[in-house]
Amino acid sequence: MIKAIIFDFDGTLFDTERKKFKDIQKILLKHKLIVPKNDFINFIGRKRSDYIKMRFPLINEENLKNMTNEIRLEDLKNLEEIKLITGLKELLSYLKNENVTMGIVTGSSEKFVNGLLKINNLYNYFKFRI
């Protein structure tokens, strides 16, 4: 019998990558850096700062840090745009009924994760978030 499950957050529980990519495009455009839509495939699964460094290798660390902070703030806007992965609520309800302990591991900010969980009434399903 399974006693616990640890879920990755981005792309496993929520389809966050599309909004995060749009947020990167928006903030970088403010800095006159253009990210084409077809570069989404190169963004998936990467940390924002790693993606920006890969795409724009001449950016200095201070500017990178400032842009990354701006993007994190943008991430917290319009969380309702982010959709749950299909079938997730049913799976979580089943696991909860089976007394399986559930947790989340993520590189996303605590505010971002907790905001999405609360909007979708899923916050209490998870015992821990790392």
N, CA, C and O atoms as a Tinker XYZ file with bonds, in Angstrom:
   520  protein
     1  N      0.835000   -1.192000    0.000000    73     2
     2  CA     0.000000    0.000000    0.000000    64     1     3
     3  C      0.879000    1.255000    0.000000    63     2     4     5
     4  O      1.863000    1.335000    0.736000    81     3
     5  N      0.518000    2.213000   -0.819000    73     3     6
     6  CA     1.250000    3.487000   -0.900000    64     5     7
     7  C      0.877000    4.349000    0.298000    63     6     8     9
     8  O     -0.301000    4.554000    0.591000    81     7
     9  N      1.909000    4.856000    0.992000    73     7    10
    10  CA     1.665000    5.685000    2.174000    64     9    11
    11  C      1.813000    7.169000    1.899000    63    10    12    13
    12  O      1.198000    7.995000    2.573000    81    11
    13  N      2.643000    7.514000    0.894000    73    11    14
    14  CA     2.873000    8.925000    0.593000    64    13    15
    15  C      3.248000    9.102000   -0.876000    63    14    16    17
    16  O      3.826000    8.218000   -1.509000    81    15
    17  N      2.896000   10.280000   -1.391000    73    15    18
    18  CA     3.259000   10.660000   -2.756000    64    17    19
    19  C      3.746000   12.103000   -2.724000    63    18    20    21
    20  O      3.142000   12.964000   -2.086000    81    19
    21  N      4.846000   12.349000   -3.423000    73    19    22
    22  CA     5.368000   13.703000   -3.569000    64    21    23
    23  C      5.183000   14.103000   -5.031000    63    22    24    25
    24  O      5.679000   13.436000   -5.939000    81    23
    25  N      4.468000   15.195000   -5.240000    73    23    26
    26  CA     4.198000   15.699000   -6.583000    64    25    27
    27  C      5.127000   16.856000   -6.915000    63    26    28    29
    28  O      5.415000   17.692000   -6.059000    81    27
    29  N      5.592000   16.905000   -8.147000    73    27    30
    30  CA     6.199000   18.115000   -8.671000    64    29    31
    31  C      5.033000   19.068000   -8.944000    63    30    32    33
    32  O      3.928000   18.616000   -9.245000    81    31
    33  N      5.260000   20.349000   -8.846000    73    31    34
    34  CA     4.168000   21.305000   -8.980000    64    33    35
    35  C      3.922000   21.732000  -10.431000    63    34    36    37
    36  O      2.848000   21.502000  -10.987000    81    35
    37  N      4.928000   22.352000  -11.021000    73    35    38
    38  CA     4.786000   22.922000  -12.361000    64    37    39
    39  C      4.714000   21.828000  -13.416000    63    38    40    41
    40  O      5.637000   21.029000  -13.574000    81    39
    41  N      3.592000   21.813000  -14.134000    73    39    42
    42  CA     3.428000   20.847000  -15.213000    64    41    43
    43  C      2.873000   19.507000  -14.775000    63    42    44    45
    44  O      2.462000   18.704000  -15.613000    81    43
    45  N      2.854000   19.251000  -13.478000    73    43    46
    46  CA     2.309000   17.989000  -12.963000    64    45    47
    47  C      0.945000   18.223000  -12.316000    63    46    48    49
    48  O     -0.004000   17.479000  -12.560000    81    47
    49  N      0.859000   19.264000  -11.491000    73    47    50
    50  CA    -0.415000   19.617000  -10.868000    64    49    51
    51  C     -1.121000   20.733000  -11.641000    63    50    52    53
    52  O     -2.340000   20.711000  -11.813000    81    51
    53  N     -0.342000   21.696000  -12.097000    73    51    54
    54  CA    -0.891000   22.842000  -12.821000    64    53    55
    55  C     -0.095000   23.076000  -14.100000    63    54    56    57
    56  O      1.108000   22.821000  -14.155000    81    55
    57  N     -0.785000   23.564000  -15.120000    73    55    58
    58  CA    -0.131000   23.934000  -16.371000    64    57    59
    59  C      0.387000   25.370000  -16.230000    63    58    60    61
    60  O     -0.210000   26.311000  -16.752000    81    59
    61  N      1.495000   25.519000  -15.522000    73    59    62
    62  CA     2.042000   26.840000  -15.193000    64    61    63
    63  C      2.987000   27.381000  -16.255000    63    62    64    65
    64  O      3.201000   28.591000  -16.331000    81    63
    65  N      3.548000   26.517000  -17.064000    73    63    66
    66  CA     4.613000   26.929000  -17.982000    64    65    67
    67  C      4.163000   27.997000  -18.977000    63    66    68    69
    68  O      4.926000   28.914000  -19.282000    81    67
    69  N      2.939000   27.894000  -19.485000    73    67    70
    70  CA     2.477000   28.867000  -20.480000    64    69    71
    71  C      2.396000   30.273000  -19.905000    63    70    72    73
    72  O      2.847000   31.229000  -20.535000    81    71
    73  N      1.824000   30.403000  -18.710000    73    71    74
    74  CA     1.711000   31.733000  -18.098000    64    73    75
    75  C      3.096000   32.266000  -17.741000    63    74    76    77
    76  O      3.382000   33.443000  -17.959000    81    75
    77  N      3.946000   31.419000  -17.201000    73    75    78
    78  CA     5.289000   31.872000  -16.842000    64    77    79
    79  C      6.058000   32.346000  -18.075000    63    78    80    81
    80  O      6.822000   33.309000  -18.001000    81    79
    81  N      5.858000   31.671000  -19.206000    73    79    82
    82  CA     6.525000   32.096000  -20.433000    64    81    83
    83  C      5.991000   33.455000  -20.893000    63    82    84    85
    84  O      6.763000   34.325000  -21.296000    81    83
    85  N      4.667000   33.633000  -20.830000    73    83    86
    86  CA     4.079000   34.931000  -21.182000    64    85    87
    87  C      4.605000   36.031000  -20.262000    63    86    88    89
    88  O      4.857000   37.149000  -20.712000    81    87
    89  N      4.770000   35.721000  -18.985000    73    87    90
    90  CA     5.294000   36.703000  -18.031000    64    89    91
    91  C      6.736000   37.084000  -18.373000    63    90    92    93
    92  O      7.111000   38.253000  -18.287000    81    91
    93  N      7.531000   36.102000  -18.758000    73    91    94
    94  CA     8.916000   36.379000  -19.167000    64    93    95
    95  C      8.922000   37.263000  -20.413000    63    94    96    97
    96  O      9.660000   38.246000  -20.482000    81    95
    97  N      8.104000   36.908000  -21.385000    73    95    98
    98  CA     8.037000   37.724000  -22.605000    64    97    99
    99  C      7.677000   39.174000  -22.270000    63    98   100   101
   100  O      8.299000   40.106000  -22.780000    81    99
   101  N      6.687000   39.357000  -21.425000    73    99   102
   102  CA     6.205000   40.700000  -21.071000    64   101   103
   103  C      7.286000   41.528000  -20.382000    63   102   104   105
   104  O      7.536000   42.672000  -20.761000    81   103
   105  N      7.921000   40.947000  -19.374000    73   103   106
   106  CA     8.929000   41.696000  -18.604000    64   105   107
   107  C     10.181000   41.949000  -19.442000    63   106   108   109
   108  O     10.729000   43.051000  -19.404000    81   107
   109  N     10.638000   40.963000  -20.188000    73   107   110
   110  CA    11.836000   41.171000  -21.005000    64   109   111
   111  C     11.590000   42.207000  -22.099000    63   110   112   113
   112  O     12.496000   42.960000  -22.456000    81   111
   113  N     10.372000   42.249000  -22.629000    73   111   114
   114  CA    10.050000   43.255000  -23.634000    64   113   115
   115  C     10.177000   44.663000  -23.057000    63   114   116   117
   116  O     10.596000   45.588000  -23.754000    81   115
   117  N      9.813000   44.826000  -21.774000    73   115   118
   118  CA    10.002000   46.120000  -21.102000    64   117   119
   119  C     11.472000   46.537000  -21.103000    63   118   120   121
   120  O     11.795000   47.724000  -21.063000    81   119
   121  N     12.350000   45.542000  -21.148000    73   119   122
   122  CA    13.796000   45.787000  -21.161000    64   121   123
   123  C     14.356000   45.705000  -22.594000    63   122   124   125
   124  O     15.564000   45.601000  -22.803000    81   123
   125  N     13.433000   45.755000  -23.570000    73   123   126
   126  CA    13.799000   45.735000  -24.997000    64   125   127
   127  C     14.467000   44.427000  -25.439000    63   126   128   129
   128  O     15.297000   44.414000  -26.348000    81   127
   129  N     14.088000   43.339000  -24.782000    73   127   130
   130  CA    14.565000   42.011000  -25.148000    64   129   131
   131  C     13.372000   41.209000  -25.658000    63   130   132   133
   132  O     12.371000   41.072000  -24.954000    81   131
   133  N     13.469000   40.689000  -26.852000    73   131   134
   134  CA    12.341000   39.993000  -27.475000    64   133   135
   135  C     12.535000   38.485000  -27.383000    63   134   136   137
   136  O     13.581000   37.943000  -27.740000    81   135
   137  N     11.493000   37.831000  -26.893000    73   135   138
   138  CA    11.473000   36.369000  -26.808000    64   137   139
   139  C     10.375000   35.886000  -27.753000    63   138   140   141
   140  O      9.194000   36.134000  -27.507000    81   139
   141  N     10.754000   35.196000  -28.838000    73   139   142
   142  CA     9.738000   34.731000  -29.795000    64   141   143
   143  C      8.860000   33.625000  -29.200000    63   142   144   145
   144  O      9.310000   32.832000  -28.373000    81   143
   145  N      7.595000   33.591000  -29.642000    73   143   146
   146  CA     6.648000   32.583000  -29.152000    64   145   147
   147  C      7.149000   31.165000  -29.366000    63   146   148   149
   148  O      6.905000   30.283000  -28.542000    81   147
   149  N      7.853000   30.947000  -30.477000    73   147   150
   150  CA     8.298000   29.581000  -30.788000    64   149   151
   151  C      9.466000   29.128000  -29.911000    63   150   152   153
   152  O      9.947000   28.004000  -30.061000    81   151
   153  N      9.923000   29.980000  -29.007000    73   151   154
   154  CA    10.997000   29.594000  -28.090000    64   153   155
   155  C     10.459000   28.936000  -26.815000    63   154   156   157
   156  O     11.226000   28.576000  -25.922000    81   155
   157  N      9.137000   28.783000  -26.741000    73   155   158
   158  CA     8.500000   28.157000  -25.580000    64   157   159
   159  C      9.113000   26.792000  -25.279000    63   158   160   161
   160  O      9.313000   26.446000  -24.115000    81   159
   161  N      9.409000   26.026000  -26.309000    73   159   162
   162  CA     9.959000   24.679000  -26.137000    64   161   163
   163  C     11.305000   24.710000  -25.399000    63   162   164   165
   164  O     11.636000   23.773000  -24.671000    81   163
   165  N     12.072000   25.776000  -25.586000    73   163   166
   166  CA    13.361000   25.910000  -24.901000    64   165   167
   167  C     13.223000   26.371000  -23.455000    63   166   168   169
   168  O     14.165000   26.275000  -22.670000    81   167
   169  N     12.034000   26.873000  -23.112000    73   167   170
   170  CA    11.767000   27.370000  -21.761000    64   169   171
   171  C     11.295000   26.267000  -20.816000    63   170   172   173
   172  O     11.620000   26.279000  -19.629000    81   171
   173  N     10.537000   25.327000  -21.341000    73   171   174
   174  CA     9.892000   24.303000  -20.503000    64   173   175
   175  C     10.921000   23.581000  -19.639000    63   174   176   177
   176  O     11.939000   23.093000  -20.131000    81   175
   177  N     10.632000   23.525000  -18.339000    73   175   178
   178  CA    11.469000   22.781000  -17.402000    64   177   179
   179  C     12.701000   23.521000  -16.910000    63   178   180   181
   180  O     13.472000   22.972000  -16.122000    81   179
   181  N     12.900000   24.731000  -17.348000    73   179   182
   182  CA    14.086000   25.497000  -16.927000    64   181   183
   183  C     13.718000   26.537000  -15.877000    63   182   184   185
   184  O     12.589000   27.025000  -15.830000    81   183
   185  N     14.684000   26.861000  -15.046000    73   183   186
   186  CA    14.538000   28.011000  -14.166000    64   185   187
   187  C     14.538000   29.258000  -15.036000    63   186   188   189
   188  O     15.223000   29.314000  -16.057000    81   187
   189  N     13.774000   30.245000  -14.631000    73   187   190
   190  CA    13.708000   31.485000  -15.411000    64   189   191
   191  C     15.085000   32.077000  -15.661000    63   190   192   193
   192  O     15.421000   32.443000  -16.787000    81   191
   193  N     15.877000   32.167000  -14.602000    73   191   194
   194  CA    17.196000   32.791000  -14.745000    64   193   195
   195  C     18.085000   32.003000  -15.707000    63   194   196   197
   196  O     18.846000   32.599000  -16.468000    81   195
   197  N     17.999000   30.679000  -15.683000    73   195   198
   198  CA    18.782000   29.856000  -16.615000    64   197   199
   199  C     18.336000   30.080000  -18.059000    63   198   200   201
   200  O     19.156000   30.171000  -18.972000    81   199
   201  N     17.026000   30.168000  -18.243000    73   199   202
   202  CA    16.505000   30.421000  -19.587000    64   201   203
   203  C     16.980000   31.781000  -20.105000    63   202   204   205
   204  O     17.438000   31.890000  -21.242000    81   203
   205  N     16.870000   32.810000  -19.271000    73   203   206
   206  CA    17.272000   34.158000  -19.695000    64   205   207
   207  C     18.759000   34.193000  -20.023000    63   206   208   209
   208  O     19.162000   34.795000  -21.018000    81   207
   209  N     19.581000   33.547000  -19.187000    73   207   210
   210  CA    21.028000   33.503000  -19.452000    64   209   211
   211  C     21.329000   32.767000  -20.762000    63   210   212   213
   212  O     22.210000   33.172000  -21.521000    81   211
   213  N     20.595000   31.690000  -21.018000    73   211   214
   214  CA    20.802000   30.935000  -22.249000    64   213   215
   215  C     20.404000   31.789000  -23.462000    63   214   216   217
   216  O     21.118000   31.831000  -24.464000    81   215
   217  N     19.271000   32.459000  -23.357000    73   215   218
   218  CA    18.728000   33.237000  -24.485000    64   217   219
   219  C     19.496000   34.536000  -24.707000    63   218   220   221
   220  O     19.683000   34.970000  -25.844000    81   219
   221  N     19.946000   35.161000  -23.598000    73   219   222
   222  CA    20.639000   36.455000  -23.665000    64   221   223
   223  C     21.924000   36.375000  -22.833000    63   222   224   225
   224  O     21.975000   36.915000  -21.727000    81   223
   225  N     22.947000   35.717000  -23.345000    73   223   226
   226  CA    24.156000   35.441000  -22.552000    64   225   227
   227  C     24.942000   36.680000  -22.104000    63   226   228   229
   228  O     25.799000   36.568000  -21.227000    81   227
   229  N     24.676000   37.845000  -22.677000    73   227   230
   230  CA    25.429000   39.046000  -22.310000    64   229   231
   231  C     24.803000   39.830000  -21.149000    63   230   232   233
   232  O     25.347000   40.854000  -20.735000    81   231
   233  N     23.675000   39.362000  -20.624000    73   231   234
   234  CA    23.033000   40.052000  -19.492000    64   233   235
   235  C     23.899000   39.902000  -18.255000    63   234   236   237
   236  O     24.355000   38.805000  -17.935000    81   235
   237  N     24.124000   41.019000  -17.556000    73   235   238
   238  CA    24.915000   40.937000  -16.331000    64   237   239
   239  C     24.050000   40.438000  -15.169000    63   238   240   241
   240  O     22.821000   40.466000  -15.244000    81   239
   241  N     24.689000   39.991000  -14.120000    73   239   242
   242  CA    23.995000   39.352000  -12.993000    64   241   243
   243  C     23.002000   40.286000  -12.295000    63   242   244   245
   244  O     21.927000   39.849000  -11.884000    81   243
   245  N     23.351000   41.550000  -12.161000    73   243   246
   246  CA    22.446000   42.493000  -11.493000    64   245   247
   247  C     21.154000   42.673000  -12.293000    63   246   248   249
   248  O     20.061000   42.643000  -11.728000    81   247
   249  N     21.283000   42.861000  -13.607000    73   247   250
   250  CA    20.089000   42.989000  -14.447000    64   249   251
   251  C     19.272000   41.704000  -14.449000    63   250   252   253
   252  O     18.042000   41.745000  -14.416000    81   251
   253  N     19.948000   40.573000  -14.487000    73   251   254
   254  CA    19.267000   39.282000  -14.449000    64   253   255
   255  C     18.458000   39.136000  -13.159000    63   254   256   257
   256  O     17.305000   38.707000  -13.182000    81   255
   257  N     19.070000   39.492000  -12.055000    73   255   258
   258  CA    18.374000   39.405000  -10.762000    64   257   259
   259  C     17.158000   40.328000  -10.735000    63   258   260   261
   260  O     16.086000   39.932000  -10.275000    81   259
   261  N     17.319000   41.548000  -11.223000    73   259   262
   262  CA    16.200000   42.497000  -11.237000    64   261   263
   263  C     15.060000   42.008000  -12.130000    63   262   264   265
   264  O     13.892000   42.089000  -11.751000    81   263
   265  N     15.398000   41.504000  -13.308000    73   263   266
   266  CA    14.368000   40.988000  -14.215000    64   265   267
   267  C     13.656000   39.782000  -13.616000    63   266   268   269
   268  O     12.435000   39.659000  -13.712000    81   267
   269  N     14.419000   38.909000  -13.009000    73   267   270
   270  CA    13.822000   37.719000  -12.392000    64   269   271
   271  C     12.855000   38.122000  -11.278000    63   270   272   273
   272  O     11.789000   37.522000  -11.143000    81   271
   273  N     13.209000   39.117000  -10.488000    73   271   274
   274  CA    12.303000   39.607000   -9.440000    64   273   275
   275  C     11.039000   40.211000  -10.040000    63   274   276   277
   276  O      9.945000   39.991000   -9.520000    81   275
   277  N     11.174000   40.959000  -11.114000    73   275   278
   278  CA    10.001000   41.527000  -11.793000    64   277   279
   279  C      9.091000   40.413000  -12.306000    63   278   280   281
   280  O      7.868000   40.496000  -12.192000    81   279
   281  N      9.695000   39.377000  -12.868000    73   279   282
   282  CA     8.912000   38.256000  -13.402000    64   281   283
   283  C      8.179000   37.541000  -12.274000    63   282   284   285
   284  O      7.020000   37.161000  -12.437000    81   283
   285  N      8.832000   37.355000  -11.142000    73   283   286
   286  CA     8.166000   36.696000   -9.998000    64   285   287
   287  C      6.935000   37.488000   -9.550000    63   286   288   289
   288  O      5.904000   36.901000   -9.223000    81   287
   289  N      7.043000   38.810000   -9.536000    73   287   290
   290  CA     5.891000   39.640000   -9.174000    64   289   291
   291  C      4.778000   39.496000  -10.207000    63   290   292   293
   292  O      3.600000   39.435000   -9.855000    81   291
   293  N      5.150000   39.441000  -11.465000    73   291   294
   294  CA     4.165000   39.267000  -12.544000    64   293   295
   295  C      3.477000   37.906000  -12.422000    63   294   296   297
   296  O      2.287000   37.785000  -12.709000    81   295
   297  N      4.221000   36.885000  -11.998000    73   295   298
   298  CA     3.665000   35.534000  -11.823000    64   297   299
   299  C      2.451000   35.529000  -10.899000    63   298   300   301
   300  O      1.522000   34.744000  -11.089000    81   299
   301  N      2.462000   36.406000   -9.902000    73   299   302
   302  CA     1.399000   36.406000   -8.892000    64   301   303
   303  C      0.104000   37.050000   -9.386000    63   302   304   305
   304  O     -0.922000   36.976000   -8.710000    81   303
   305  N      0.149000   37.676000  -10.552000    73   303   306
   306  CA    -1.044000   38.302000  -11.123000    64   305   307
   307  C     -1.811000   37.274000  -11.946000    63   306   308   309
   308  O     -1.217000   36.421000  -12.605000    81   307
   309  N     -3.127000   37.367000  -11.899000    73   307   310
   310  CA    -4.004000   36.544000  -12.743000    64   309   311
   311  C     -3.764000   35.044000  -12.593000    63   310   312   313
   312  O     -3.710000   34.312000  -13.581000    81   311
   313  N     -3.621000   34.599000  -11.357000    73   311   314
   314  CA    -3.395000   33.161000  -11.119000    64   313   315
   315  C     -4.549000   32.301000  -11.641000    63   314   316   317
   316  O     -4.364000   31.126000  -11.956000    81   315
   317  N     -5.733000   32.896000  -11.729000    73   315   318
   318  CA    -6.890000   32.129000  -12.201000    64   317   319
   319  C     -6.745000   31.694000  -13.657000    63   318   320   321
   320  O     -7.496000   30.834000  -14.116000    81   319
   321  N     -5.791000   32.274000  -14.392000    73   319   322
   322  CA    -5.522000   31.855000  -15.775000    64   321   323
   323  C     -4.908000   30.460000  -15.838000    63   322   324   325
   324  O     -5.016000   29.777000  -16.856000    81   323
   325  N     -4.273000   30.042000  -14.765000    73   323   326
   326  CA    -3.544000   28.772000  -14.763000    64   325   327
   327  C     -4.514000   27.627000  -14.492000    63   326   328   329
   328  O     -5.274000   27.646000  -13.524000    81   327
   329  N     -4.467000   26.649000  -15.357000    73   327   330
   330  CA    -5.407000   25.532000  -15.279000    64   329   331
   331  C     -4.800000   24.319000  -14.580000    63   330   332   333
   332  O     -3.608000   24.030000  -14.687000    81   331
   333  N     -5.683000   23.626000  -13.860000    73   331   334
   334  CA    -5.311000   22.343000  -13.271000    64   333   335
   335  C     -5.077000   21.322000  -14.372000    63   334   336   337
   336  O     -5.706000   21.388000  -15.428000    81   335
   337  N     -4.188000   20.393000  -14.133000    73   335   338
   338  CA    -4.023000   19.272000  -15.051000    64   337   339
   339  C     -5.304000   18.431000  -14.997000    63   338   340   341
   340  O     -5.840000   18.176000  -13.919000    81   339
   341  N     -5.776000   18.015000  -16.139000    73   339   342
   342  CA    -7.018000   17.250000  -16.238000    64   341   343
   343  C     -6.984000   16.013000  -15.343000    63   342   344   345
   344  O     -6.018000   15.250000  -15.352000    81   343
   345  N     -8.050000   15.830000  -14.573000    73   343   346
   346  CA    -8.188000   14.659000  -13.707000    64   345   347
   347  C     -7.533000   14.795000  -12.346000    63   346   348   349
   348  O     -7.605000   13.877000  -11.529000    81   347
   349  N     -6.889000   15.940000  -12.090000    73   347   350
   350  CA    -6.144000   16.108000  -10.841000    64   349   351
   351  C     -7.045000   16.069000   -9.607000    63   350   352   353
   352  O     -6.733000   15.370000   -8.642000    81   351
   353  N     -8.150000   16.803000   -9.622000    73   351   354
   354  CA    -9.016000   16.832000   -8.434000    64   353   355
   355  C     -9.518000   15.440000   -8.084000    63   354   356   357
   356  O     -9.580000   15.072000   -6.911000    81   355
   357  N     -9.874000   14.671000   -9.096000    73   355   358
   358  CA   -10.360000   13.311000   -8.852000    64   357   359
   359  C     -9.262000   12.442000   -8.247000    63   358   360   361
   360  O     -9.512000   11.667000   -7.324000    81   359
   361  N     -8.047000   12.575000   -8.770000    73   359   362
   362  CA    -6.917000   11.812000   -8.241000    64   361   363
   363  C     -6.631000   12.182000   -6.789000    63   362   364   365
   364  O     -6.449000   11.306000   -5.944000    81   363
   365  N     -6.591000   13.478000   -6.504000    73   363   366
   366  CA    -6.303000   13.921000   -5.139000    64   365   367
   367  C     -7.386000   13.480000   -4.164000    63   366   368   369
   368  O     -7.085000   13.086000   -3.037000    81   367
   369  N     -8.639000   13.542000   -4.588000    73   367   370
   370  CA    -9.742000   13.075000   -3.728000    64   369   371
   371  C     -9.611000   11.590000   -3.428000    63   370   372   373
   372  O     -9.811000   11.153000   -2.295000    81   371
   373  N     -9.273000   10.820000   -4.459000    73   371   374
   374  CA    -9.083000    9.385000   -4.272000    64   373   375
   375  C     -7.949000    9.120000   -3.281000    63   374   376   377
   376  O     -8.108000    8.332000   -2.349000    81   375
   377  N     -6.816000    9.774000   -3.481000    73   375   378
   378  CA    -5.664000    9.556000   -2.593000    64   377   379
   379  C     -5.972000    9.981000   -1.158000    63   378   380   381
   380  O     -5.558000    9.317000   -0.208000    81   379
   381  N     -6.688000   11.072000   -1.008000    73   379   382
   382  CA    -7.066000   11.535000    0.334000    64   381   383
   383  C     -7.975000   10.507000    1.008000    63   382   384   385
   384  O     -7.801000   10.205000    2.188000    81   383
   385  N     -8.938000    9.971000    0.267000    73   383   386
   386  CA    -9.841000    8.946000    0.809000    64   385   387
   387  C     -9.103000    7.668000    1.187000    63   386   388   389
   388  O     -9.554000    6.918000    2.053000    81   387
   389  N     -7.957000    7.418000    0.530000    73   387   390
   390  CA    -7.133000    6.246000    0.831000    64   389   391
   391  C     -6.090000    6.555000    1.914000    63   390   392   393
   392  O     -5.232000    5.720000    2.203000    81   391
   393  N     -6.162000    7.743000    2.507000    73   391   394
   394  CA    -5.249000    8.194000    3.566000    64   393   395
   395  C     -3.785000    8.226000    3.128000    63   394   396   397
   396  O     -2.885000    7.923000    3.912000    81   395
   397  N     -3.562000    8.597000    1.870000    73   395   398
   398  CA    -2.206000    8.754000    1.352000    64   397   399
   399  C     -1.744000   10.171000    1.676000    63   398   400   401
   400  O     -2.428000   11.141000    1.347000    81   399
   401  N     -0.597000   10.289000    2.313000    73   399   402
   402  CA    -0.012000   11.594000    2.608000    64   401   403
   403  C      0.542000   12.170000    1.312000    63   402   404   405
   404  O      1.231000   11.480000    0.560000    81   403
   405  N      0.233000   13.455000    1.055000    73   403   406
   406  CA     0.676000   14.085000   -0.189000    64   405   407
   407  C      1.483000   15.340000    0.100000    63   406   408   409
   408  O      1.188000   16.103000    1.020000    81   407
   409  N      2.506000   15.526000   -0.712000    73   407   410
   410  CA     3.343000   16.712000   -0.593000    64   409   411
   411  C      3.711000   17.241000   -1.962000    63   410   412   413
   412  O      3.477000   16.594000   -2.983000    81   411
   413  N      4.295000   18.435000   -1.966000    73   411   414
   414  CA     4.692000   19.091000   -3.207000    64   413   415
   415  C      6.155000   19.480000   -3.114000    63   414   416   417
   416  O      6.621000   19.950000   -2.077000    81   415
   417  N      6.867000   19.282000   -4.200000    73   415   418
   418  CA     8.231000   19.777000   -4.331000    64   417   419
   419  C      8.233000   20.709000   -5.540000    63   418   420   421
   420  O      7.666000   20.381000   -6.582000    81   419
   421  N      8.874000   21.874000   -5.397000    73   419   422
   422  CA     8.842000   22.856000   -6.477000    64   421   423
   423  C      9.944000   23.891000   -6.328000    63   422   424   425
   424  O     10.464000   24.126000   -5.237000    81   423
   425  N     10.280000   24.495000   -7.443000    73   423   426
   426  CA    11.182000   25.639000   -7.430000    64   425   427
   427  C     10.407000   26.940000   -7.461000    63   426   428   429
   428  O     10.997000   28.016000   -7.376000    81   427
   429  N      9.076000   26.853000   -7.584000    73   427   430
   430  CA     8.227000   28.048000   -7.612000    64   429   431
   431  C      8.123000   28.652000   -6.223000    63   430   432   433
   432  O      8.339000   27.976000   -5.217000    81   431
   433  N      7.788000   29.936000   -6.182000    73   431   434
   434  CA     7.706000   30.632000   -4.897000    64   433   435
   435  C      6.529000   30.115000   -4.064000    63   434   436   437
   436  O      5.533000   29.625000   -4.596000    81   435
   437  N      6.672000   30.238000   -2.772000    73   435   438
   438  CA     5.629000   29.810000   -1.839000    64   437   439
   439  C      4.320000   30.561000   -2.094000    63   438   440   441
   440  O      3.245000   29.962000   -2.064000    81   439
   441  N      4.409000   31.870000   -2.346000    73   439   442
   442  CA     3.204000   32.664000   -2.616000    64   441   443
   443  C      2.488000   32.160000   -3.870000    63   442   444   445
   444  O      1.261000   32.069000   -3.896000    81   443
   445  N      3.249000   31.838000   -4.891000    73   443   446
   446  CA     2.690000   31.346000   -6.146000    64   445   447
   447  C      1.987000   30.015000   -5.929000    63   446   448   449
   448  O      0.836000   29.846000   -6.331000    81   447
   449  N      2.669000   29.074000   -5.298000    73   447   450
   450  CA     2.114000   27.737000   -5.062000    64   449   451
   451  C      0.881000   27.811000   -4.170000    63   450   452   453
   452  O     -0.171000   27.268000   -4.510000    81   451
   453  N      1.011000   28.482000   -3.031000    73   451   454
   454  CA    -0.115000   28.557000   -2.099000    64   453   455
   455  C     -1.297000   29.304000   -2.710000    63   454   456   457
   456  O     -2.451000   28.958000   -2.457000    81   455
   457  N     -1.008000   30.336000   -3.521000    73   455   458
   458  CA    -2.084000   31.070000   -4.190000    64   457   459
   459  C     -2.886000   30.170000   -5.115000    63   458   460   461
   460  O     -4.116000   30.187000   -5.087000    81   459
   461  N     -2.204000   29.392000   -5.925000    73   459   462
   462  CA    -2.900000   28.482000   -6.840000    64   461   463
   463  C     -3.660000   27.391000   -6.094000    63   462   464   465
   464  O     -4.786000   27.047000   -6.454000    81   463
   465  N     -3.035000   26.856000   -5.057000    73   463   466
   466  CA    -3.718000   25.809000   -4.289000    64   465   467
   467  C     -4.983000   26.348000   -3.627000    63   466   468   469
   468  O     -6.015000   25.677000   -3.616000    81   467
   469  N     -4.905000   27.545000   -3.083000    73   467   470
   470  CA    -6.073000   28.133000   -2.405000    64   469   471
   471  C     -7.181000   28.483000   -3.393000    63   470   472   473
   472  O     -8.352000   28.217000   -3.124000    81   471
   473  N     -6.827000   29.075000   -4.531000    73   471   474
   474  CA    -7.831000   29.420000   -5.551000    64   473   475
   475  C     -8.607000   28.181000   -5.988000    63   474   476   477
   476  O     -9.803000   28.257000   -6.269000    81   475
   477  N     -7.924000   27.048000   -6.043000    73   475   478
   478  CA    -8.529000   25.800000   -6.521000    64   477   479
   479  C     -8.991000   24.880000   -5.401000    63   478   480   481
   480  O     -9.312000   23.716000   -5.642000    81   479
   481  N     -9.025000   25.400000   -4.173000    73   479   482
   482  CA    -9.474000   24.628000   -3.000000    64   481   483
   483  C     -8.700000   23.321000   -2.818000    63   482   484   485
   484  O     -9.278000   22.282000   -2.502000    81   483
   485  N     -7.382000   23.394000   -3.025000    73   483   486
   486  CA    -6.539000   22.199000   -2.896000    64   485   487
   487  C     -5.491000   22.328000   -1.795000    63   486   488   489
   488  O     -4.727000   21.393000   -1.556000    81   487
   489  N     -5.449000   23.457000   -1.134000    73   487   490
   490  CA    -4.398000   23.734000   -0.147000    64   489   491
   491  C     -4.319000   22.645000    0.929000    63   490   492   493
   492  O     -3.225000   22.218000    1.297000    81   491
   493  N     -5.460000   22.201000    1.429000    73   491   494
   494  CA    -5.484000   21.244000    2.541000    64   493   495
   495  C     -5.218000   19.793000    2.132000    63   494   496   497
   496  O     -5.166000   18.913000    2.991000    81   495
   497  N     -5.053000   19.538000    0.858000    73   495   498
   498  CA    -4.738000   18.182000    0.409000    64   497   499
   499  C     -3.281000   17.822000    0.698000    63   498   500   501
   500  O     -2.937000   16.644000    0.797000    81   499
   501  N     -2.431000   18.835000    0.831000    73   499   502
   502  CA    -0.995000   18.584000    0.902000    64   501   503
   503  C     -0.460000   18.884000    2.304000    63   502   504   505
   504  O     -0.673000   19.967000    2.848000    81   503
   505  N      0.237000   17.905000    2.872000    73   503   506
   506  CA     0.799000   18.052000    4.215000    64   505   507
   507  C      2.042000   18.925000    4.214000    63   506   508   509
   508  O      2.319000   19.616000    5.194000    81   507
   509  N      2.799000   18.897000    3.109000    73   507   510
   510  CA     4.034000   19.688000    3.076000    64   509   511
   511  C      4.304000   20.175000    1.664000    63   510   512   513
   512  O      3.850000   19.602000    0.673000    81   511
   513  N      5.076000   21.277000    1.620000    73   511   514
   514  CA     5.500000   21.896000    0.366000    64   513   515
   515  C      6.978000   22.209000    0.510000    63   514   516   517
   516  O      7.386000   22.880000    1.459000    81   515
   517  N      7.775000   21.729000   -0.421000    73   515   518
   518  CA     9.223000   21.964000   -0.371000    64   517   519
   519  C      9.642000   22.729000   -1.610000    63   518   520
   520  O     10.823000   23.035000   -1.777000    81   519
